[in-house]
Amino acid sequence: MTKIFKHVQSTVVPLPIENIDTDQIIPARFLKATTREGFGNNLFRDWRYDNQENPKDFVLNHPTYSGKVLVAGKNFGCGSSREHAAWAIVDFGFDVVVSSFFADIFKGNALNNGLLPVQVSDAFLAKIFEAVFADPLTQVDVDLENQVISLASTGEQESFEINAYKKACLINGYDDIDYILSHKAEIEAFEAR
Amino acid sequence: MGQTLFDKIWDAHVVSSKEGFPDVLYIDTHFIHEVTSPQAFDGLRKAGRKVLRPNKTVATADHNVPTWEQHLPIKEELSRFQVETLAKNCKEFGIEFYGLGHPYQGIVHIIGPELGITRPGGTYVCGDSHTSTHGAFGAIAFGIGTSQVEQVLATQCLLQSRPKRMKIEVNGKLQFGVGAKDIILYIISQITAAGGTGYAVEYAGDTIRSLSMEGRMTVCNMSIEMGARCGLIAPDETTFNYVKGREFAPKGEEWDKALAYWETLYSDEDAQFDKVLSFRAEDIEPMITYGTNPGMGIGVTQHVPATKDIDATEQLSYANSLKYMGLQDDQLMLGKEIDYVFIGSCTNARIEDLRQVAKFLKGRKKADNVTVWVVPGSKQVEQQAIAEGLDKVFEAAGIPLREPGCSACLAMNEDKIPAGKYCVSTSNRNFEGRQGPNSRTFLASPLTAAAAAVTGRITDIRELLQEEELVG
């Protein structure tokens, strides 16, 4: 059973950096846990804290910015397949990541954890950054059913793509394994070929 | 219309295909390791599910194992617990486990091929992005997340939408001193770290065809570094000769039957690709990366690109990357002093890599100010290296041969590059902190890494070697 997702309206955390890899999202040394919980503490660990555990000048340490929507530069989530990256983002409290381009494996991992990756145009991404840096209380509205993201202040909006099956999974909390196991006879027939 | 190699293999593994749904794809072998599997087994237990086909799952311990004194218990408590958890899970669910001390233990993408588990036409997955390595055999191989590891354990299938197809051709004769690693670093530098996203990439052309299986694995291994879903190369005599006779390879009549099928695995002449790129082998120099993603690479004799020449929207990230690396615009890479050399990882820790490095190091010594780690990819590679006396060559150069594991590629074990230090590494990622917090990585080929080990600085291997030295 995946987390159910339908609609989010929230302020955002802006991270205007390209090619954010999963080693930055959750460094490898924190992958030794055998459960899914608690990774949020180490989200962007080496950008948040220095070697002596002192907070650095980084947006997650900035009281001005908070919210359930993380907005990042293009090619977000590249690199390692570690699902811990999606777990860390969810555990920290985000429901949505917005970027102009996502790495494939990260996108899949996010969808499997009720974290919605919203891919927008470069122009719309720039608009969100501009609005948020002008007013940190800017809200975005993400409507999964209609596949639309909008800037609450100006009403400017853009539609986004999502695989119809994954959309149904998110809205209804379906599980991939149940879906595949409904094909048990076909799996056995395939093996007998 | 003809079919691509990718589509032939995909179609042969479709269990169910329904409009509006991803395909249900049958997986021939599922490789698992200690880091990305524990939560998947927990998920099975919570849901009361079994592993559907335990004999189609192979487990090893590689990511956080020590590479020194492996016969002793793992000192680091969390790593030990993770490896023990894998052993327990394998026992509970009836899965073969090649743990520490087992003659087949090693980096998951090294042991699959060397045991003859990875074969042409197969489908392979693992909770590790470098699973693309196995595509070198003419197979479909995906890196997957832990939820999908659980999915494959429970169903022996993966739910997946068919990616687009790209062909990357490399033709021509490689310059002396240039190898498979330079080819793939060059391709990524040309198409960027996101240039392959959404695609299954088939590598073709006479340069690719001339590579050994080890070289082809190096190329396919780094497909993920340009964002590709997977990389693959049509199998040929080189492939068949490599697979034949290996531990789990088909034998006798089974072999003949398999071979007849494998010989049909190529992209038809009129097959359509969504994108085709071509490169000339002659344009490729020994490569080195200077930045913090694998697309930031240049020929070893070139200068670091200036920030002003970078796309305006990416200048800030680019400048931050150079700052992290302690490099300047227009800086010449040659001569840059380094502190560590790491020869290992699923990209470059096969026996051919070690042979090539040993051949170069024979009669040479590592520079005094450099720490060098040579980490074989598997127990079998280590034993082969010892049988060939390569360990003695390394020792004479001042470098002890370590024991197999992922090691300093991702620094989950003790093999960490200290903050601020520079490492020339044969691994696959130069991300910030990848080899230890605040470490700085220059990705390169085994030969370029070995040259740096000897001189203590970034060096053009071609200056140290006469052509005849590298042949044979």
Chai-1 contact restraints between the chains, C-beta under 6 A:
chainA,res_idxA,chainB,res_idxB,connection_type,confidence,min_distance_angstrom,max_distance_angstrom,comment,restraint_id
A,I17,B,S317,contact,1.0,0.0,6.0,A-B,restraint_1
A,E18,B,E314,contact,1.0,0.0,6.0,A-B,restraint_2
A,E18,B,S317,contact,1.0,0.0,6.0,A-B,restraint_3
A,N19,B,A193,contact,1.0,0.0,6.0,A-B,restraint_4
A,N19,B,N293,contact,1.0,0.0,6.0,A-B,restraint_5
A,D21,B,F431,contact,1.0,0.0,6.0,A-B,restraint_6
A,D23,B,F431,contact,1.0,0.0,6.0,A-B,restraint_7
A,D23,B,R434,contact,1.0,0.0,6.0,A-B,restraint_8
A,P27,B,G433,contact,1.0,0.0,6.0,A-B,restraint_9
A,A28,B,L410,contact,1.0,0.0,6.0,A-B,restraint_10
A,A28,B,M412,contact,1.0,0.0,6.0,A-B,restraint_11
A,L31,B,V35,contact,1.0,0.0,6.0,A-B,restraint_12
A,K32,B,L78,contact,1.0,0.0,6.0,A-B,restraint_13
A,K32,B,Q82,contact,1.0,0.0,6.0,A-B,restraint_14
A,T34,B,P38,contact,1.0,0.0,6.0,A-B,restraint_15
A,T34,B,T85,contact,1.0,0.0,6.0,A-B,restraint_16
A,R36,B,Q39,contact,1.0,0.0,6.0,A-B,restraint_17
A,D46,B,G433,contact,1.0,0.0,6.0,A-B,restraint_18
A,D46,B,P437,contact,1.0,0.0,6.0,A-B,restraint_19
A,N75,B,A194,contact,1.0,0.0,6.0,A-B,restraint_20
A,C78,B,A193,contact,1.0,0.0,6.0,A-B,restraint_21
A,S80,B,S129,contact,1.0,0.0,6.0,A-B,restraint_22
A,S81,B,S129,contact,1.0,0.0,6.0,A-B,restraint_23
A,S81,B,G143,contact,1.0,0.0,6.0,A-B,restraint_24
A,S81,B,G145,contact,1.0,0.0,6.0,A-B,restraint_25
A,E83,B,G145,contact,1.0,0.0,6.0,A-B,restraint_26
A,E83,B,T146,contact,1.0,0.0,6.0,A-B,restraint_27
A,A103,B,G227,contact,1.0,0.0,6.0,A-B,restraint_28
A,D104,B,T197,contact,1.0,0.0,6.0,A-B,restraint_29
A,D104,B,R229,contact,1.0,0.0,6.0,A-B,restraint_30
A,I105,B,G143,contact,1.0,0.0,6.0,A-B,restraint_31
A,N109,B,G145,contact,1.0,0.0,6.0,A-B,restraint_32
A,N112,B,S147,contact,1.0,0.0,6.0,A-B,restraint_33
A,A164,B,G20,contact,1.0,0.0,6.0,A-B,restraint_34
A,Y165,B,F21,contact,1.0,0.0,6.0,A-B,restraint_35
A,Y165,B,P22,contact,1.0,0.0,6.0,A-B,restraint_36
A,D176,B,Q151,contact,1.0,0.0,6.0,A-B,restraint_37
A,D176,B,L159,contact,1.0,0.0,6.0,A-B,restraint_38
A,I177,B,Q151,contact,1.0,0.0,6.0,A-B,restraint_39
A,I177,B,A154,contact,1.0,0.0,6.0,A-B,restraint_40
A,I180,B,V24,contact,1.0,0.0,6.0,A-B,restraint_41
A,I180,B,T155,contact,1.0,0.0,6.0,A-B,restraint_42
A,I180,B,C157,contact,1.0,0.0,6.0,A-B,restraint_43
A,L181,B,T155,contact,1.0,0.0,6.0,A-B,restraint_44
A,H183,B,S16,contact,1.0,0.0,6.0,A-B,restraint_45
A,H183,B,V24,contact,1.0,0.0,6.0,A-B,restraint_46
A,E186,B,V15,contact,1.0,0.0,6.0,A-B,restraint_47
A,E186,B,S16,contact,1.0,0.0,6.0,A-B,restraint_48
A,I187,B,V15,contact,1.0,0.0,6.0,A-B,restraint_49
A,F190,B,V15,contact,1.0,0.0,6.0,A-B,restraint_50
A,F190,B,Y26,contact,1.0,0.0,6.0,A-B,restraint_51
